[in-house]
Amino acid sequence: MEVINNLKEKIKEIEAGMPQKTLADGSVSKVTIVPFYDRTGLIRETIGTLESALSHEILISIIVVIILVMNLKASFIVAGLLPIGVLMTFIMMHFFGVDANVVALSGIAIAIGVMIDVGIIDVENILRHLEMPENKGVRGKKLMMVIYNATVEVRDAIVTSMATTIVSFLPVFAMEAAEGKLFHPLALTKTFALLSAFILGIIVLPTLVHILFNIRFDAKKIKKIWNWALIISGILILVFWFYWSAFALIAIGINNLYAHRWPENRKEFTNYINVGITVLVAVFFLSEEWLPLGAQNSLFVNFLFVATIISVILGALMSMVYFYEPILRWALANKKKFLLLPGFTLLFGFLIWMGFEQTFGFVGNGFEKVGWDSFRQTKFWQASVNKFPGLGKEFMPSLNEGSFLLMPTSMPHTSIGQNLKYIETLDKRLSVIPEVEIAVGKWGRVNSALDPAPVQMFENTINYRSEYILDEDGHKQQFKVDKEDNFILRNGKKYNPRKDNFRIISRDSLIPDSNGEYFRQWRPEIKNTHDIWNEIVKVTNIPGLTSAPKLQPIEARLVMLSTGMRAPMGLKVYGPDLTTIEAAGLLFEKALKDVPTVKASTVFYDRAVGAPYLEIKLNREAMARYGMRVSDVQEVLQVAVGGMSLSNSVEGRERFPIRIRYARELRDNPEDLKRILIPSMNGVQIPLEEIADISYTKDAQMIRSENTFLLGYVIFDKQDGKAEVDVVEDAAKILKEKIASGALILPKGVTYKFAGNYEQQVRASKRLSIVIPISLFLILLLLYFQFKTIIASLIHFSGVFVAFAGGFIMIWLYGQDWFLNFEVSGINLRDMFQIHPINLSVAVWVGFIALFGIATDDGVMMGTYIHQTFEEKQPSTVHDVREAVVEAGKKRVRPAMMTAAVAIIALLPVLSSTGKGADIMIPMAIPTFGGMIIQVMTVFVVPLFQAMWREWAVTREPNKEIQIIENT
């Protein structure tokens, strides 16, 4: 942004010196600089999207904390630490030089759930200790000791959980190249956020709890003054600013004034009512900012939806607390039956990840070895393979840049005049699309060695309008409407997008209003940016121009810098000469069109040969008859056609060369060139046609090389919904089959390899396949330091595998057409939560890496208390072991469900975000969301494994005693 702003300032400086002219009618015509591609809007909207998601996350986390803790003092302590922790993160970002970009802010977004876990666990344990009979009404130093003991009791678990979460992100720091530069800021910001939360949890939170819980307003007069102050403040705010939320202050004040009227056994109702009022206000503000059902639905409808979705998730998780004991007792009595559930989850997750063929391939091999050769052709096997093909792979989901870069090409023999017509036609046709704001075409290349584009290449930068009108900070802007939802224009007219014909209305024609509605700038049939691209493809289908892959300006530059191609995937053809390469390239072009996953219309071999050249072949025998030398003839041709520099013209500080050559009309075509006169030895002027043959010939329009080898490109694009790596693998397989069968015969000396984002994905996968296991081993090592035994460490590490499977299950659900395929108030939930097939990319793996760190948290918290319980009670029988496990589990299941609830619900605004930047953020959030839902079963699995281990230990003890007696 700083560079762009400096550039804009410089443009303002030079505007005063731009040429201008006063016309006959008195108006002034002046040269102005009009930017047609400005990334300011992209940067602001991207950061605006992340800021909105971040603020929604914080607000929804605060709501969940208030509901779960059911204590306003404690809730405000936990909730207050969250924004402070985020601010501390920004401070550390400043000192470490980390910019606030889409990925850096995503790191804070996915850390919100973990940040608040520290406060929830501490506060919940403090409240549990304060509710004990011996600690009722404690003050002063006694209260301090209670807080100290409560925090120390869970400190080991919190430190271990925080350490595993931080260590889990080491693979992100180990990334290299493009993915490293992209995700290093995310790893840094998440680490900063976790450290901030840890520091606040250790130092600030216990202090605040001691201060607030030590204060008591015993005097009735002080209570009355405070509550009347709340009521009066609410009335004043309502009168002067008319914020309806002021009713909440009035209601809380009145509720507190009448608190003494509740019977003794219902004194807590006053607190519950205050919590309910606070939650309603917070949900309202969240609904107003979030608007998950869209601006077309009323605020009340959005409020009901937000309240319902929070209630459903909290109700489901809190029901686990209510039914925890009977379920755990049944599981302890039926261990094998219960373990089928996590076992099936792991198998299903692996099946989704690797596919049916990879998972059960050994079964097919076994049947084929015993003689059933057609087993893999059975309906069951084929249906299973089609249903579970395995997850597709790609390098990175595309970031919505708000622009497209259309890069078609014309044929090499196309004239310059025809190319000029093409670029003009493209601009005119693109400007007809209502969603397109501006389209500027570039033909050929600029006068720079850094732009090796041939004259047949076009670059059309297409900026399309954002879905809704945005303010300068990238947030959706509201405009004034009447009671019938008609937008009121400044000229007094009205416009209703639901009833009137669609038309573009500028921001200046609308009246901003914070209580108004958002103005959508796309036609009703345009649902997403892909629909806009389809419109672009339709209008730019011009005979003589090739199709173009779907690219965006930044994306295209990165692809071209890394591969040299103007497409995200393609084939590099190496050969001894350009003619051989072209012959092979045309064969590959034909073969690739037969690949089902490749979009046939996008397959194109970038012609290396075919540009027309005018060739002058000197006839040495004819030249000898006239006594001419080759150097003399070439010198004349250089002067006549190319021009010769004779001198320089000095004009102030500028220097201009003075060149001499024939006038344009004397060298415009081959017939004129034939009449160029060449002096002979005796001074006679001989026409060029007498001593040379002039003809047209085809030759290279661009010579490309790589590693000293000549090469050509065959570019192509994938079918919609297919993954890049899968498409390349399909294409490679079919090419090998065609070459092996003789259907594709390559010229001698030709080799090929696939290139594009495919290469980067392969490189990133190799690096992650090394560093992720190392990270998991370090997590296991930290668990060992905490629990001191391998068995206990492996028990708590089991949560990683369960959560890992849950992440894959959620990715699989996103690819199913039936998943959440229903409407709420006219909005399909698939559209709301951006549900579409998700491919395994670096962004998704970063989401899994984030999941690994938090997957062990509930298990560590549960296991730590189980260990403490066993050390305290020393159970000696199977019954005692199970009772100890149940007792410990009952005390830790509530904070476990609270942390899970915050982690799950906090991600809902991220999953439903639609602005620029959401393309990167959503794939990272999906594994964490799915993993945390499935990971809930850890509160049963860890106690179950603990019980199995301890039962085995206590049943083994008598045998040891018997052996000792026999030996003596």
LOVEX-533745 format. One record per residue (C-alpha): residue in one letter; x, z, y. Coordinates in steps of 0.5 Angstrom, whole numbers, padded with zeros to 4 digits, always signed. Last residue first. Example, Ala and Ser with C-alpha at 12.3 -4.5 7.8 and 13.67 -1.06 7.14 Angstrom:
// residues 2
S+0027+0014-0002;A+0025+0016-0009;
This chain:
// residues 968
T+0021+0096-0136;N+0020+0089-0137;E+0013+0090-0139;I+0011+0094-0133;I+0014+0089-0128;Q+0010+0083-0131;I+0004+0087-0130;E+0005+0088-0123;K+0007+0081-0122;N+0000+0079-0125;P-0004+0084-0120;E-0001+0081-0114;R-0003+0074-0116;T-0010+0075-0115;V-0008+0077-0108;A-0004+0071-0106;W-0009+0066-0109;E-0014+0069-0105;R-0010+0069-0098;W-0008+0062-0099;M-0015+0060-0101;A-0018+0064-0095;Q-0013+0061-0090;F-0015+0054-0092;L-0023+0056-0091;P-0021+0059-0085;V-0018+0053-0082;V-0023+0048-0085;F-0029+0052-0082;V-0027+0052-0075;T-0023+0045-0076;M-0030+0042-0077;V-0030+0041-0069;Q-0025+0036-0070;I-0030+0031-0071;I-0032+0031-0064;M-0025+0032-0061;G-0023+0026-0065;G-0029+0022-0062;F-0028+0024-0055;T-0020+0024-0055;P-0020+0017-0059;I-0025+0014-0053;A-0021+0017-0047;M-0015+0012-0047;P-0019+0006-0049;I-0024+0008-0043;M-0018+0009-0037;I-0015+0002-0038;D-0021-0002-0037;A-0024+0003-0032;G-0019+0001-0027;K-0024-0003-0023;G-0030+0000-0023;T-0035+0002-0029;S-0034+0009-0031;S-0039+0011-0037;L-0033+0013-0041;V-0030+0017-0036;P-0036+0021-0033;L-0037+0023-0041;L-0030+0025-0042;A-0032+0032-0039;I-0037+0033-0044;I-0032+0033-0050;A-0027+0037-0047;V-0031+0042-0044;A-0035+0043-0051;A-0029+0043-0055;T-0026+0049-0051;M-0033+0053-0051;M-0034+0051-0059;A-0027+0055-0060;P-0029+0060-0055;R-0035+0062-0059;V-0032+0061-0066;R-0026+0066-0065;K-0030+0073-0066;K-0034+0070-0072;G-0028+0067-0075;A-0024+0073-0075;E-0030+0077-0078;V-0031+0071-0083;V-0024+0071-0085;A-0023+0079-0086;E-0030+0078-0090;R-0027+0073-0095;V-0020+0077-0096;D-0024+0083-0097;H-0028+0080-0103;V-0022+0076-0106;T-0019+0083-0106;S-0013+0087-0103;P-0014+0086-0096;Q-0009+0088-0091;K-0014+0090-0085;E-0009+0090-0079;E-0004+0085-0081;F-0010+0080-0084;T-0014+0081-0078;Q-0008+0079-0074;H-0007+0073-0078;I-0014+0071-0077;Y-0013+0072-0070;T-0008+0067-0070;G-0011+0062-0074;M-0017+0061-0070;M-0013+0060-0064;V-0008+0055-0067;G-0014+0052-0071;D-0018+0051-0064;D-0011+0048-0061;T-0009+0044-0066;A-0012+0037-0064;I-0010+0038-0057;G-0003+0035-0058;F-0005+0030-0063;L-0011+0028-0058;A-0006+0026-0052;I-0002+0022-0057;F-0009+0018-0060;G-0011+0016-0053;V-0004+0014-0052;W-0005+0010-0058;V-0011+0007-0055;A-0007+0005-0049;V-0002+0001-0053;S-0007-0003-0056;L-0012-0002-0062;N-0018-0006-0061;I-0024-0004-0058;P-0031-0008-0060;H-0036-0006-0054;I-0039+0000-0051;Q-0038+0000-0044;F-0042+0007-0044;M-0048+0005-0039;D-0048-0002-0042;R-0049+0001-0049;L-0054+0006-0047;N-0058+0000-0045;I-0061+0002-0038;G-0069+0001-0037;S-0071+0008-0036;V-0067+0010-0042;E-0065+0004-0047;F-0063+0003-0054;N-0057+0000-0058;L-0053+0007-0058;F-0049+0004-0064;W-0053-0001-0067;D-0048-0007-0065;Q-0042-0003-0068;G-0036-0004-0065;Y-0036+0002-0061;L-0038+0006-0068;W-0031+0004-0071;I-0027+0006-0065;M-0031+0013-0066;I-0029+0013-0073;F-0022+0012-0071;G-0022+0018-0066;G-0025+0022-0072;A-0020+0020-0077;F-0014+0023-0072;A-0018+0029-0071;V-0018+0031-0078;F-0011+0029-0079;V-0009+0033-0073;G-0013+0039-0075;S-0009+0040-0082;F-0003+0042-0077;H-0007+0049-0078;I-0006+0049-0085;L+0001+0046-0085;S+0003+0051-0081;A+0000+0057-0085;I+0004+0054-0091;I+0010+0053-0088;T+0011+0060-0086;K+0013+0063-0079;F+0006+0063-0076;Q+0009+0061-0069;F+0015+0058-0070;Y+0012+0054-0076;L+0007+0052-0071;L+0012+0049-0066;L+0016+0046-0072;L+0009+0042-0074;I+0009+0040-0067;L+0016+0037-0067;F+0014+0034-0074;L+0008+0030-0070;S+0013+0028-0064;I+0018+0025-0069;P+0012+0022-0073;I+0010+0019-0066;V+0017+0016-0064;I+0019+0012-0070;S+0012+0008-0071;L+0011+0008-0063;R+0018+0004-0062;K+0016-0001-0067;S+0009-0002-0065;A+0011-0003-0058;R+0016-0009-0060;V+0010-0012-0064;Q+0005-0011-0058;Q+0010-0014-0053;E+0011-0020-0058;Y+0004-0021-0058;N+0003-0021-0051;G+0006-0028-0051;A+0010-0032-0056;F+0009-0035-0063;K+0015-0038-0066;Y+0017-0046-0068;T+0023-0050-0071;V+0024-0057-0070;G+0030-0060-0073;K+0027-0066-0077;P+0020-0068-0075;L+0014-0063-0077;I+0010-0065-0083;L+0003-0062-0083;A-0002-0063-0089;G+0004-0063-0093;S+0001-0057-0097;A+0007-0052-0095;I+0006-0054-0088;K-0001-0053-0088;E-0001-0046-0091;K+0005-0044-0086;L+0000-0047-0080;I-0006-0043-0083;K-0002-0036-0084;A+0001-0037-0077;A-0006-0038-0073;D-0009-0032-0077;E-0003-0028-0075;V-0003-0030-0068;V-0011-0029-0068;D-0010-0022-0071;V-0005-0020-0066;E-0009-0022-0060;A-0016-0019-0062;K-0022-0023-0063;G-0029-0021-0059;D-0029-0028-0055;Q-0025-0033-0059;K-0017-0033-0057;D-0013-0037-0052;F-0008-0043-0053;I-0002-0045-0051;V+0003-0050-0054;Y+0010-0050-0050;G+0016-0054-0051;L+0023-0052-0052;L+0030-0055-0051;F+0035-0050-0054;T+0041-0046-0050;N+0038-0040-0051;E+0031-0042-0048;S+0030-0049-0045;R+0025-0053-0041;I+0026-0060-0038;M+0020-0062-0034;Q+0017-0069-0032;A+0021-0072-0038;D+0021-0079-0039;K+0016-0085-0039;T+0018-0092-0036;Y+0016-0097-0030;S+0021-0103-0029;I+0026-0106-0024;D+0031-0110-0027;A+0038-0111-0023;I+0042-0116-0020;E+0037-0122-0017;E+0032-0117-0016;L+0036-0113-0011;P+0036-0119-0006;I+0043-0122-0004;Q+0045-0122+0003;V+0051-0126+0003;G+0058-0123+0006;N+0063-0126+0002;M+0064-0120-0003;S+0056-0119-0003;P+0051-0115+0001;I+0045-0112-0002;L+0038-0114+0001;I+0032-0110-0001;R+0027-0115-0003;K+0026-0112-0010;L+0024-0105-0007;D+0018-0108-0004;E+0016-0111-0010;P+0017-0104-0013;N+0013-0100-0008;D+0013-0096-0002;R+0020-0098+0000;L+0019-0103+0006;E+0013-0100+0009;R+0017-0093+0009;A+0022-0095+0014;Y+0029-0096+0010;R+0034-0091+0011;I+0038-0087+0016;R+0038-0079+0017;I+0040-0075+0023;P+0040-0067+0020;F+0037-0062+0025;R+0040-0056+0027;E+0036-0050+0031;R+0039-0045+0036;G+0038-0049+0042;E+0036-0056+0039;V+0042-0059+0036;S+0042-0066+0032;N+0046-0067+0027;S+0050-0073+0024;L+0050-0079+0019;S+0046-0076+0013;M+0044-0082+0008;G+0037-0084+0006;G+0034-0084-0001;V+0031-0091-0001;A+0035-0095+0003;V+0042-0091+0004;Q+0042-0089-0003;L+0040-0096-0005;V+0046-0099-0001;E+0051-0093-0004;Q+0049-0095-0011;V+0050-0102-0010;D+0057-0101-0007;S+0059-0096-0013;V+0057-0101-0018;R+0062-0106-0015;M+0059-0113-0013;G+0063-0120-0013;Y+0057-0124-0013;R+0058-0127-0020;A+0060-0120-0022;M+0053-0117-0020;A+0050-0122-0025;E+0054-0119-0030;R+0053-0112-0029;N+0045-0112-0029;L+0043-0106-0026;K+0038-0102-0029;I+0033-0099-0023;E+0028-0094-0027;L+0021-0092-0023;Y+0019-0086-0027;P+0012-0084-0030;A+0012-0077-0033;G+0010-0078-0040;V+0015-0073-0043;A+0014-0065-0043;R+0007-0065-0044;D+0004-0058-0044;Y+0001-0058-0051;F-0006-0055-0050;V-0011-0051-0054;T-0016-0048-0050;S-0022-0052-0052;A-0021-0050-0059;K-0022-0043-0058;V-0017-0040-0063;T-0021-0035-0068;P-0023-0040-0073;V-0016-0044-0073;D-0017-0051-0074;K-0015-0053-0066;L-0009-0050-0068;A-0007-0056-0073;K-0008-0061-0067;E-0004-0058-0062;F+0001-0056-0067;L+0002-0064-0069;L+0002-0065-0061;G+0008-0060-0060;A+0011-0064-0066;A+0011-0070-0063;E+0013-0067-0056;I+0019-0063-0059;T+0022-0070-0062;T+0021-0073-0055;L+0024-0068-0051;D+0030-0067-0056;P+0034-0063-0061;G+0028-0059-0062;Y+0024-0052-0061;V+0017-0051-0060;K+0014-0044-0057;L+0007-0043-0059;G+0002-0039-0055;M-0001-0033-0052;P-0003-0030-0046;A-0003-0036-0042;R+0002-0040-0037;M+0008-0039-0041;G+0015-0037-0039;T+0014-0031-0044;S+0016-0025-0040;L+0015-0027-0032;M+0010-0032-0034;V+0006-0026-0037;L+0007-0022-0032;R+0005-0027-0026;A-0001-0028-0030;E-0003-0021-0031;I-0002-0020-0023;P-0006-0026-0021;Q-0012-0026-0027;L-0012-0030-0033;K-0017-0033-0038;P-0014-0039-0041;A-0015-0046-0037;S-0018-0053-0039;T-0015-0059-0038;L-0016-0064-0032;G-0018-0071-0033;P-0025-0070-0033;I-0027-0064-0029;N-0030-0058-0033;T-0029-0054-0027;V-0037-0052-0025;K-0038-0049-0032;V-0031-0045-0033;I-0032-0042-0027;E-0039-0040-0029;N-0036-0037-0035;W-0031-0033-0031;I-0037-0030-0028;D-0040-0028-0034;H-0034-0025-0036;T-0034-0021-0030;N-0040-0017-0032;K-0048-0017-0032;I-0049-0024-0028;E-0056-0025-0030;P-0059-0021-0024;R-0055-0025-0019;W-0049-0021-0016;Q-0048-0017-0010;R-0051-0011-0011;F-0053-0006-0005;Y-0053+0001-0007;E-0059+0005-0004;G-0060+0010+0002;N-0059+0017+0003;S-0052+0016+0006;D-0055+0011+0010;P-0051+0005+0012;I-0055-0001+0016;L-0054-0008+0013;S-0052-0014+0017;D-0045-0012+0018;R-0044-0011+0010;S-0046-0019+0009;I-0052-0021+0005;I-0051-0026+0000;R-0058-0029-0003;F-0062-0028-0009;N-0069-0030-0008;D-0074-0024-0006;K-0077-0019-0011;R-0072-0015-0014;P-0067-0016-0009;N-0072-0014-0003;Y-0070-0016+0004;K-0073-0014+0010;K-0072-0017+0017;G-0071-0012+0023;N-0064-0016+0026;R-0060-0010+0023;L-0063-0011+0016;I-0067-0006+0012;F-0067-0006+0005;N-0073-0006+0001;D-0074-0001-0004;E-0082+0000-0002;K-0081+0007+0002;D-0076+0003+0006;V-0068+0002+0005;K-0062+0004+0009;F-0055+0003+0006;Q-0051+0006+0001;Q-0043+0005+0000;K-0040+0005-0007;H-0033+0008-0006;G-0027+0003-0005;D-0024+0008+0000;E-0026+0002+0005;D-0033+0002+0003;L-0036-0002-0003;I-0041-0007-0003;Y-0043-0007-0011;E-0041-0012-0016;S-0035-0013-0012;R-0035-0020-0010;Y-0030-0025-0013;N-0023-0028-0011;I-0021-0034-0014;T-0014-0036-0014;N-0013-0043-0016;E-0007-0045-0019;F-0006-0053-0020;M+0000-0056-0025;Q+0001-0063-0025;V+0006-0063-0019;P+0011-0059-0024;A+0011-0051-0023;P+0018-0049-0022;D+0017-0043-0017;L+0023-0039-0016;A+0027-0045-0014;S+0023-0045-0008;N+0020-0051-0004;V+0013-0049-0006;R+0010-0052-0012;G+0005-0057-0015;W-0002-0056-0012;K-0005-0049-0010;G-0012-0048-0009;V-0016-0042-0005;A-0023-0040-0007;I-0026-0034-0003;E-0032-0030-0004;V-0034-0032-0011;E-0041-0029-0013;P-0045-0034-0011;I-0042-0040-0014;V-0041-0046-0010;S-0034-0044-0007;L-0032-0046-0014;R-0034-0053-0014;K-0031-0054-0007;D-0024-0051-0009;L-0024-0055-0015;T-0026-0062-0012;E-0020-0061-0007;I-0015-0059-0012;Y-0017-0065-0016;K-0017-0070-0010;L-0010-0068-0008;N-0008-0069-0016;Q-0011-0076-0015;G-0007-0078-0009;I-0001-0075-0013;S-0002-0080-0018;T-0004-0077-0025;H+0002-0080-0030;P+0003-0073-0033;M-0004-0071-0034;S-0007-0066-0030;T-0007-0058-0031;P-0011-0052-0031;M-0009-0046-0028;L-0015-0042-0026;L-0013-0035-0023;F-0018-0030-0023;S-0019-0024-0018;G-0023-0017-0018;E-0016-0014-0022;N-0020-0012-0028;L-0014-0009-0032;S-0014-0013-0039;P-0013-0009-0045;M-0006-0008-0047;F-0002-0011-0053;E-0007-0013-0058;K-0009-0011-0065;G-0015-0011-0069;L-0018-0005-0073;G-0019-0006-0080;P-0023-0012-0084;F-0028-0006-0086;K-0035-0010-0087;N-0032-0017-0088;V-0027-0013-0094;S-0033-0009-0096;A-0038-0016-0097;Q-0032-0019-0100;W-0031-0014-0105;F-0038-0013-0107;K-0040-0020-0107;T-0034-0021-0112;Q-0028-0026-0110;R-0023-0020-0111;F-0025-0019-0118;S-0024-0027-0120;D-0017-0025-0124;W-0021-0020-0128;G-0015-0020-0134;V-0012-0013-0134;K-0007-0014-0128;E-0013-0017-0124;F-0017-0011-0125;G-0011-0006-0123;N-0009-0011-0117;G-0016-0010-0114;V-0016-0003-0115;F-0009-0002-0111;G-0012-0006-0105;F-0017+0000-0104;T-0014+0002-0097;Q-0011-0005-0095;E-0016-0009-0097;F-0022-0005-0094;G-0019-0004-0087;M-0013-0001-0085;W-0016+0003-0079;I-0023+0004-0081;L-0021+0005-0088;F-0016+0011-0086;G-0022+0014-0082;F-0027+0013-0088;L-0022+0017-0092;L-0020+0022-0087;T-0028+0024-0086;F-0029+0024-0094;G-0024+0029-0095;P-0026+0033-0089;L-0033+0033-0092;L-0031+0034-0099;L-0028+0040-0097;F-0035+0043-0097;K-0036+0042-0104;K-0029+0044-0107;K-0030+0051-0103;N-0037+0053-0105;A-0036+0061-0104;L-0032+0060-0098;A-0036+0054-0095;W-0043+0058-0096;R-0040+0064-0092;L-0038+0059-0087;I-0044+0056-0086;P-0048+0063-0086;E-0043+0066-0081;Y-0043+0059-0076;F-0050+0059-0076;Y-0051+0061-0068;V-0044+0059-0066;M-0045+0052-0069;S-0052+0052-0065;M-0047+0053-0059;L-0044+0046-0061;A-0051+0042-0062;G-0054+0046-0056;L-0048+0044-0051;I-0048+0037-0053;V-0056+0036-0052;S-0056+0040-0046;I-0051+0036-0043;I-0054+0030-0045;T-0061+0033-0042;A-0059+0035-0035;V-0055+0029-0034;F-0062+0025-0036;L-0066+0029-0032;F-0062+0028-0026;N-0061+0021-0027;V-0069+0021-0027;F-0070+0025-0021;L-0065+0021-0017;S-0069+0015-0018;N-0067+0009-0022;Q-0064+0003-0019;A-0058+0006-0017;G-0055+0007-0024;L-0057+0011-0030;P-0051+0014-0030;L-0052+0016-0022;W-0045+0020-0022;E-0045+0023-0015;E-0052+0024-0014;S-0053+0027-0022;L-0047+0031-0021;F-0050+0034-0014;F-0056+0035-0018;V-0053+0038-0024;A-0049+0043-0019;V-0055+0045-0016;L-0059+0046-0023;V-0053+0050-0025;T-0053+0055-0019;I-0060+0056-0020;G-0059+0058-0028;V-0053+0062-0027;N-0057+0066-0021;I-0063+0067-0026;Y-0059+0069-0032;N-0055+0074-0027;T-0062+0077-0025;F-0064+0077-0033;E-0059+0082-0034;K-0063+0088-0032;R-0068+0086-0038;N-0067+0093-0042;E-0067+0097-0035;P-0074+0094-0033;W-0073+0089-0027;R-0075+0091-0021;H-0068+0093-0018;A-0067+0086-0018;Y-0072+0084-0013;L-0067+0083-0007;N-0062+0079-0012;N-0067+0074-0014;I-0069+0073-0006;G-0061+0072-0004;I-0061+0067-0010;A-0067+0063-0008;I-0065+0063-0001;L-0058+0060-0003;A-0061+0055-0008;F-0066+0053-0002;A-0059+0051+0002;S-0059+0045-0004;W-0064+0042+0000;Y-0059+0040+0006;F-0063+0039+0012;W-0057+0040+0017;F-0060+0044+0022;V-0066+0048+0019;L-0064+0048+0012;I-0057+0050+0014;L-0060+0056+0018;I-0065+0058+0012;G-0059+0058+0007;S-0055+0062+0012;I-0061+0067+0013;I-0062+0068+0006;L-0055+0069+0004;A-0054+0074+0009;W-0060+0078+0007;N-0057+0078+0000;W-0050+0081+0003;I-0054+0086+0008;K-0059+0088+0002;K-0053+0089-0002;I-0049+0093+0003;K-0055+0098+0004;K-0056+0099-0003;A-0049+0102-0003;D-0045+0101-0010;F-0042+0094-0008;R-0037+0094-0014;I-0030+0091-0014;N-0026+0092-0020;F-0029+0086-0023;L-0027+0081-0017;I-0019+0084-0016;H-0018+0085-0024;V-0021+0078-0025;L-0017+0075-0020;T-0010+0078-0022;P-0011+0076-0029;L-0013+0068-0027;V-0007+0068-0022;I-0001+0069-0026;I-0001+0067-0033;G-0007+0062-0033;L-0005+0059-0026;I+0002+0058-0029;F-0001+0055-0035;A-0006+0050-0031;S+0000+0048-0027;L+0004+0046-0033;L-0002+0043-0036;A-0003+0038-0030;F+0005+0037-0029;T+0005+0035-0036;K-0001+0030-0035;T+0002+0027-0029;L+0009+0026-0032;A+0006+0023-0038;L+0001+0018-0034;P+0007+0016-0030;H+0011+0014-0036;F+0005+0010-0038;L+0006+0003-0034;K+0014+0003-0034;G+0014+0005-0041;E+0009-0001-0043;A+0013-0006-0039;A+0020-0005-0042;E+0020+0002-0046;M+0016+0008-0049;A+0020+0014-0051;F+0017+0018-0045;V+0010+0016-0048;P+0013+0019-0055;L+0014+0025-0052;F+0007+0026-0050;S+0006+0031-0057;V+0011+0036-0054;I+0006+0038-0048;T+0000+0039-0052;T+0004+0043-0058;A+0007+0047-0052;M+0000+0048-0049;S-0003+0050-0056;T+0003+0055-0058;V+0003+0058-0051;I-0005+0059-0051;A-0004+0062-0059;D+0001+0067-0057;R-0003+0069-0050;V-0009+0071-0054;E-0008+0078-0055;V-0004+0079-0049;T-0010+0077-0045;A-0014+0082-0048;N-0009+0087-0047;Y-0007+0086-0040;I-0015+0085-0038;V-0016+0092-0041;M-0010+0095-0038;M-0012+0093-0031;L-0019+0096-0032;K-0016+0102-0034;K-0011+0102-0028;G-0017+0101-0023;R-0024+0101-0026;V-0028+0101-0033;G-0035+0101-0033;K-0036+0100-0040;N-0029+0100-0044;E-0031+0104-0050;P-0037+0101-0051;M-0034+0094-0052;E-0037+0089-0047;L-0030+0089-0043;H-0026+0087-0049;R-0031+0081-0050;L-0031+0079-0042;I-0023+0079-0043;N-0023+0075-0049;E-0028+0070-0046;V-0024+0070-0039;D-0017+0068-0043;I-0020+0063-0047;I-0024+0059-0042;G-0018+0060-0037;V-0013+0056-0041;D-0018+0051-0044;I-0019+0049-0037;M-0013+0045-0037;V-0014+0042-0044;G-0021+0039-0041;I-0018+0036-0035;A-0012+0033-0038;I-0015+0026-0040;A-0017+0026-0032;I-0010+0028-0030;G-0006+0023-0034;S-0012+0018-0032;L-0009+0019-0024;A-0002+0017-0026;V-0005+0010-0030;V-0009+0008-0024;N-0004+0009-0019;A-0002+0016-0015;D+0005+0015-0014;V+0010+0019-0018;G+0016+0021-0013;F+0018+0028-0017;F+0016+0032-0010;H+0010+0028-0009;M+0007+0028-0016;M+0009+0036-0016;I+0004+0037-0010;F-0001+0032-0013;T-0001+0037-0020;M-0001+0043-0016;L-0008+0040-0012;V-0010+0039-0019;G-0009+0046-0021;I-0013+0048-0015;P-0019+0044-0017;L-0019+0047-0024;L-0017+0054-0022;G-0024+0055-0018;A-0028+0054-0024;V-0024+0059-0028;I-0025+0064-0023;F-0032+0062-0021;S-0034+0062-0028;A-0032+0070-0029;K-0036+0072-0023;L-0042+0068-0024;N-0042+0070-0032;M-0046+0066-0037;V-0039+0064-0040;L-0042+0058-0043;I-0047+0055-0037;I-0042+0057-0032;V-0036+0053-0036;V-0041+0047-0037;I-0042+0046-0030;I-0035+0047-0028;S-0033+0042-0033;I-0038+0037-0030;L-0036+0038-0023;I-0028+0037-0025;E-0030+0031-0029;H-0034+0028-0024;S-0029+0029-0019;L-0024+0026-0024;A-0029+0020-0025;S-0030+0019-0018;E-0022+0019-0016;L-0021+0014-0022;T-0026+0009-0019;G-0023+0010-0012;I-0016+0009-0014;T-0018+0002-0017;E-0022+0001-0011;R-0017+0002-0006;I-0012-0001-0010;L-0016-0008-0011;G-0018-0008-0004;T-0011-0007-0001;R-0009-0013-0006;D-0010-0018-0001;Y-0011-0026-0003;F-0014-0030+0002;P-0010-0028+0008;V-0012-0031+0014;I-0006-0033+0019;T-0009-0035+0026;V-0007-0042+0030;K-0011-0042+0036;S-0017-0046+0039;V-0019-0043+0046;S-0026-0045+0048;G-0027-0048+0055;D-0031-0054+0053;A-0025-0059+0054;L-0021-0055+0049;T-0016-0050+0051;K-0010-0050+0046;Q-0006-0044+0042;P+0000-0043+0039;M+0001-0036+0036;G+0006-0032+0040;A+0000-0026+0040;E-0001-0027+0033;I+0006-0025+0031;E+0005-0017+0032;K-0001-0017+0028;I+0002-0021+0023;K+0008-0015+0023;E+0003-0010+0022;K-0001-0013+0016;L+0006-0014+0013;N+0007-0006+0014;N+0000-0005+0011;I+0002-0009+0005;V+0009-0005+0004;E+0006+0002+0005;M+0000+0000+0000;
